[in-house]
Amino acid sequence: MRRFLVGFLAILGGITLAVLVGAGVFAWWLIGRLQSPATPIATETVLRIDLAGADADHASPVAAAFGAERLGVRELILTLDRAARDPKVVGVIVDLGADPPSLALAQELAPAIAKLRAAGKRTVAHADTFDVGSRGAYLLATAFEQVWLQPAGDVPAMGVALERPFLSRLLTTLGVVPALAERQEHKGGIDLFTGTTISPALRQSLGSLVEDLHTQSLGAIAEGRRLPLERVAALFAQAPLTAEAARAAGLIDRIGYRDQAEAEVRGSASIMDLEDYAASLPAPTGRKIAVIAAAGPVVRSNGGGIGSLSGEEATFAADRIADAFAAASADPDVRGILFRIDSPGGSYVASDTIARAVVRARQRGKPVVVSMASVAASGGYFAALEADRIVALPGTLTGSVGVYGGKFVIGPALDKLGVTVERIAAGDLDPGQDPLREFSPQGRAQLEASLDRVYADFTARVGRARKLEGAALDAATRGRVFTGLRARDVGLVDVIGGYEVALAELRRLADLPADQPLVLVDFPAAKPPLEQLFQLLERFGGIATWLHRIEVAFRPGVRLDLPVVVR
């Protein structure tokens, strides 16, 4: 026992020493960064764009702790806007091979690149190759004046695929019984566990979704490369295309290496990383706009979970979002609230709490505009529907107005393993909370009644907020998933665009002139990097809590998630 204690204390001491040394090194680095003056910008400067980590609004605590300062999508948009108006900036170049952007990021950045081109800046995109599945990379490349491709690279097919695994046979083998139900036929929340193929109704809905995304992709390429749509479709039917074939077809402009492309766009100008350029700019002044960014599953409380192991808080936690709206509403300098959503859904109760926070902010005189990222569906859409205006990207996945719930019965699986469980209880228990036994008739009736109530509430609120009724409301709901473009057509979305369009909507609602400078302020405020580092270290000790939350996630409950994977 003594040897065990000595060994344990030695290990604990070593871990403590490592943490202290790491914190010391980080603090030394941070002080050095704070004391380093911003790099001055030359009279003629070309900006080098790095898209690593740009799909997120903020860099992760781990990246920040080790100096990997990356611009999130919002910072990218705003910095490129400043560059378009800066006479010292003569061009930009982006490397699209190493960390290809998502479709959502490509659609966000394309208008910013168009603005640079309209301002007379040189714009060059380079890739070593456009990998299979990197549709966003080539779509973004077509927004640039010149597209370069390495000699060994190629341009792949640009199709869209949707994949759904079906686990029912596996669950049967394991002895797990999915006791689930959903509303309505297009929701697709339970067939992964209960079926072996896609139902006809869901196949029609999801088929329309992928066709829409594919049409958007081909249309953007045709517009960017100034080619007929039919010609683009025919070219990609022959893909993959070598660099030579792609240049001959007009899909790229030049064949060469990154250093050659950089030399071409640079000329006699200096070159500067976009992050350094952003750091060199003076702090903006103007009217204050609160930005509340929420990503990931909608949960009730910011108590950690899987994301906590990376040091990240649950950004779409109802308590966090409600507090942020309350703080922004109470700030007399805040003229409006930009609510950025990137979520497939989650808890019905949490979504309801957030929707109420949006209502209260509007009642206090703060206009609220939602900006949807790659996905804002189901519970994510529920949280958005009370805003003054909803702005979505063309390829945003949204809608999925539906609900599913139930439980997984593991009693037969335990029996196969030779495990018996006895219960001693007092008082009445919810029959739906027992994972060892299937629903009784009473329990099944309670589940069905709960789903009916939630679906009726969800659709009624969509109808009121979006002014839909009858057949129009039915066409927009029943679990259907839409792209942003299609969601606008059915009345679930107001305007198509990204951050800049959302800010223009806020200007209008807040009665601010188009040339009025804006200052975007995060609510809640980002924590200092050192505090984030210590939070990360602290959370590595919470694995037991994390495992407990996995167990909680499998308990029965009503969920509004969107179980769709598109690539």
N, C-alpha and C positions, 0 to 999 in steps of 0.2 A: 504493500500500500504506500509505504514511504517513497519507494522508487517511482511509483506512478505519479505521486504528488510532485516530486522533484522534476520529473520529465514534463508533466503538465505545466508547471510554473515556468519551466525553461522555454517551452513552446510559446506560452502566453507572453513571456517577456520578449521573445524574439519578434512576435507579431507586433507588440506595442512599439518596440524600437523601430521596426520597419515603417510603421504608420507615422511615427514622429519624424523620422528621417525624410520620408516622402513629403510630409506636410512642410517640413523646413525647406526642402528643395523647391517645392511649389511656391512657398511664400517668397523665396529669393527670386524665383523667376518672375513672379507677379510684380514685385517691387521694381525689378528691372524694366518690365514692360511699361509700368506706369511712369517711370522716369524717362523713357525713350521718347524723343520728340518725333512728331509725325513727319514722314518723308515728304519733302516739298515736291510739287508736280512741275514737270518741265513745260516749256512753252508749247512744244508739240509732243503729245503723249499718246501711245497706244495702250489700251487697257487689256490685260490678260484675264479672262473669266474662268474661274474654277467652279464647277457645279457640284463638287463633292459635298454632300450633306445639305444641298440647297432645297430639297423637297420639304424639309422641316422649317418651321418658323425660327427656331433657335438652335444653336449648336448644343450638343449634349454636354452635361457636366464633365464627362470623361474627356471629351475633345477639348473643352475649354481649359481643363486642368493641365493638359499637356501642350497647350499653346496652339492647338489646331483651330485657329480662329476662322470660321467659315461664315459666310453671309447666308442667312435664311432667305426664303423666296421673297418675303416682303422687303428685306434690305436690298436684295438684288434689284427688284423693280424700282425702288426709290433711288438707288445709286445710279442705275442706268439712266433714269430720268434726268438726274443732275448732270450726268455725262453728256447727254444729248444737248443740253443747254450751255455746256462749258466749251468756250472756243479753244481751250488748250488741248482738249481731247480730239484727236483726229481719226481714231479708229478703235475697233475692239476685235479680239480674236478669242475663240473658245475651242477647247479640246473636248470633243464629244466621244472619244473612244474609251477612256478609262472608267468613267463613272456616268453611264448614260442616264439622262433625265427621264422621269416618268412622263406619260402623256399629259397629265395635269400641269407639270412644270413647263413642258414645251408650249402648251397653250397659254400659260401665264406670261412667258417670256417673249413669245413671238411679237406681240404688239410693241413691247419695249425695243426690240431690235428694229422693227419697222420705223419707230420714231427716230432712232439713231440714223437710219438710212435716209429718212426724210430731211434730217439736219445736215446731210452731206458727209457723214462719217463713213470711213471704210469699215466694212464688216466682213469677217472671214471666219468660217467654221472649218475645223480640221478633225478628221478621225483616222485612226490607224485602220479600223474596219467598223462597219455597222453590224454588230452581232445580231444573231437571230433573237428576237424578243426585244430588241432595242428600238422599237418603233418610234418612241419619243425622241430619240437622238436624231434620227433622220428627219423627222417632222420639224424639229427645231432648226436643223441645219438649213432647211429650205427657206427659212426666214432671212438668212444671211445673203449678202450680195454674191459671195463666192463660197463654194463648197469644195474643199480639198479632201482627197482620199489617198492614203498610202498605197504604193504600187501593189503590195500583197493583199490589200483589203478588198472587200466586196460589199455589195448592197443586197441584203436578203429580201425575202418575201415580206409583204406588209399586211398579212392577214391578221385576223383577230380570233382568238380561241377562248372558249369558256369551258372550264373543267370542273366537274362535280364528282367527287368520290362517293360511293354508296357503301355503307358499312353494315347493312342489315344482316348479311350472311355471317360476317365476322362476329357481330354481336350475338347472333343465334348460337354460333359455335362456342362462344365464351359463356353463354348462359345469361346474358344481359338482355332484359326485355325493355325496349323503349315504349313507355306509356306516354305518348305525346299527342298533341292536337294543335291545329293552327287555324287562322282566319286571314285570308281566304285562299282561293285555289292558286293564285300567282305568287304566294308568299315564299314557298320553297324552303321553309325553315326546318321541316322534319323529315322530308323524303330522303335526306342523306342517311338517316338512321332507320327508316321504316321501309324504304323502297329499294328497287334494284335498277330503276331506270327513271328518266325524266318524264313526268306526266305530260299529256298533250297540251294542257293549258299552260304549264310552265315552259314547255318547249317553244310554244308560240311567243310567249312574252320574252324569254331570253334570246330567242332567235332574232326578234326585232331589235333587241339591244345590241347584239354583236353586229348586225347589219348596219345599224346607225353609226356605231363606232368605226366600222370599216369605211363607210361612205365618207365620214368626216376626215379620216386619214387620207384617203385618195384625193379628196377635194382640196385639202390643205397643201398636199404635194403638187397637185396640178396648178394651183394658184401661185405657190412659191416658185416653181420652176417654169412657169408660163408655158405649160403644155396642155393640150386637150385632155380632158378627163378620160376619154376612151383610150388615148395613147398611154396614159399612166397605168391604167388597169391592164392593158395588154403587156406592158413592159414588166410589171410585177408578176404576171402570169408566167414569165420566163425566168424569174429570179431563182437562185441568187445570180447576180450579175457581177462580173469582174470589174475592176477599176476601169479598164479600157472600155469594156462594154457599157458601163454606166456613163462614162464621159461621152461616148459616141451617141448615146441615147438622150443626152442632155440632163441626166439626173445629177451629175456633178460637173464642176468646171475645170478643176486642175487635178493632176496626179502628182503627189510629192510628199515629202516628209514634213513633220511638224516644224522643224527648224527652218525649212524652206518657206513654208507658209507664213511663219512668223517674220522672216526676213522680208517677204513680199509686202505684208501689210505694214510693217514697221518703217521701211525706207530709212530716212535719216532721223526719225523720231525716237524718243526714249520709250521704253516699255515699262509698264508698272502693273502689279497685281491689283485687281479690283478691290480686294480687302484693304490694301494700303491706300488706294485712292479714297475709299470711303472714310478711312481714318483721318485723312488729310483735310476733309471737308469741315467747315465750321459747323457748330451745332445749329440745327434749324431753329427758327423762331416763327411764331404764328399762332393760329388758333389750335387749341388742344383737342385732339380726337383720341378717345380711349379705344384701345385694341384689346379684345378678349379672345385669345386663341385657345381652341379646344380641339384636341386630337385623341383618337383612340376610342375604346369602348366607353359608353355612357354608364357611369357608376354612381352610387349614392354618396360615397364618402371617399375622401382623399387619404385612405389609410394604407396605401401601398398596393402590392400585388406583384405580378410578374415584372412590370416595368420598374418596380422599385429596386430591383437588383442592379439596374443600370444607373441608379441615382435619380431617375426621373420620377416626378410625382404623377399621379393620375390626373392629367390635365383636363379630362372631361368629367371630373367629379362634381356632382351637383352642389356640394357645399362650397367648393372652390369657385365655381362659376357664379353661384348666387351671391357670394361675398364680393366677387369682382364687380358684378353689376350694381350692387348696393354702394360700393365705394365710388364707382364712376358716376353714379346718379347723384351722390352727395357732393361731388366736386363741382363747385360753381364755375370753374374754368373749362370744364368739359363741354364741348358743343354737340357732340354726338358720339355714338358707340359703334365701332366696327366689330362684328362678331364673326370670327373666322372659324369655320367648322370643317373638320376632316374626320369623319366617324361613320362606321357601318351600323351603329345603333347600340342598344344595350337595355338597361333597366327602364321599365315604363314609369316607375315612381320617380326615378332620377330625372328623366326627360320632362316629366310634369313639373318638377321643382324648377328646372331651368326655364321652361316656358313661362312660368309665373314670374321669374326674375326679369325676363324680357318685358312682360306686360308692365310690371312695376316701374321699370326704367322709363318706358314710354309715358306712363302716367305722371312721372316727375319731370316731364318736358325734355327728355333726351331721346332724339331719334335713334333708331337702331336699324342698321343695315347688315344683313348676313352676307358673307362672302364664302361660297362653298369651294372646297378644294377638290381632291380626287373623288371623295365620296362623302355624302351627307344624306344618309338614307335611314329609313325606319326611325329609331329613336333619335338619330341625328337630324332627321327632318322634323320630327316632333318638336325638338328644341328650337328649330328655326322658324316655325310657321307663324309665331306671333310678332315677328319683326315688321317694321314698316315696309321694307323692301328686301327681296331675296335675289341675290346675284349668283349665278352658277357659271362655271366654265362649260364650253360645248360638250366636253366628254365627262363631266361630273356624273357619277352614279348617284341618283337620288330617287325620292319616292319611297317605294316599298312600304306603303301604308298598310300594315297588317301586324299580326301578332302570333306568337306561338308559345307554348309552355307545356309543362308536364314533368315527368321524372324518368330516370333510368332505374329499373328494378333489378337489383343485383342479388336478390335472394337465391335464384337458381344457380348463379355463378358461384356463390359461396357454398352451396350444397355440393356442386361438382368438386370443389376443393376440400370437401369434408369439414367445412366450418359450419357450426350451428350457433345461432344467436337466440338468447332468451331475453325477454323484456319484462321489467317490473316497472309499472307506471301508476301514477295517480292523476285523477282528473281527466278531462276530455282532451284528446289529441286530434290534430288535423289529419284526417286519413291520407291526405296528399303528401304529407311529410315523411311517410315511412318508405325508405328506399328498399326494404326487404320484401315487400309484398306489392302485388299489383293493386290497382285502384278497386275499391269496392264500388258498387253501383252509386252509392252516395258520393264517394270521392270523385268518380268520373263526372257525375252531374255537376259537382262544384267546380271542377276544372272547366267544363264546357261553359258554365254560366259566367265564370271569370273571364274567359276569352271573349265571349259575346259582349260583356260589359266594356272591356278594354277596347275592342274593335269599334263598338258603337261610339264610345267617347272620342277615340282617335279620329274617326271619319267625321263626326259632328264638328270637331274643332277645326279640321281641315276645311270643311264646308263653310264655316263661319269666317275663318281667317282669309280664305282664298275666294270667297264669294262663289262657291260651286254648289250645285244641288242637282238632284235627279240623275239623269243619265251622264251629265258632265262629271259629277262627283264620283259616280260608279266607275267611269272610265279612267279616273285619276287614282283610284284606290285599288282595293282587292289584292294588295300585295305586289302590284306591278312595279318593276324597276325601270326607270327611264334615264336616258342621258340628259344632260342639262338642256340641250336643244329641244328634245321631245317634251321634257317637263315644262318648258315655257309654253309649248303648244297646247298642253292639256291644262294649263293654269296653275301649276305648282310653283313656278319660278317667274320672276318679273323680267329680269334682264340677263343677257349673256355677257360674260366678261370676268375679269379677275380683280385684283386689288384696285387698279386705277379706276375701273368702272364703278366699283363699290364706293370709293372715295368721292367720285363725282356725284353719285346718288346722295351721299351724306351731305355734300356741299349744298345740294339743292334743298334737301329737307331742313338743313340748319340755316338756310338763307345766307350762305357764305359765297362771296364772289369767286368766279373761276380762277382768278389770279391770286386769291388769298392764300398765303403760305399756311401749311398745316404742320403740326407737330404730333406725331403718333406716339402715344404713351401706353406702355403695357400695363394692364390690370389683370392680376396682381403684378407688382413690380418684380422683375427678375432678381433672384438672390445673387449676392456677390459670389464670384468664382470660388473663393476660399471656403465659404459656407457650403457651396454645392459639393466641394470635394469632401468635406467632413461628413456631409449628409450621405454621400456615396459610401464612404467607409462604414458609417453607422448602419446603413441598410444591408451591407453584406452580412451583418450579424442577424438579420431578420428572416433567414431562410425558413425557419419553423413557421413563422407567421404566413409566409408566402405559400407553403405547402397546405396550411390550414385553409387559405383562401381558395386554393384549387378544389379542395373538398367542398367548400361552400358553393363554388360555382356549379357543382353538379347537383345541388339541391333543387327541388322544384321551384318554379317561379315563372313569372310572366316576362318575356323578353321581346325586344323589338329589333333584334339584330338582322343584318342583311347577310345571309350565308352565300355569297357569290364571289368567285375569284375569276377575274378577267385578266388576261395577259396578251 
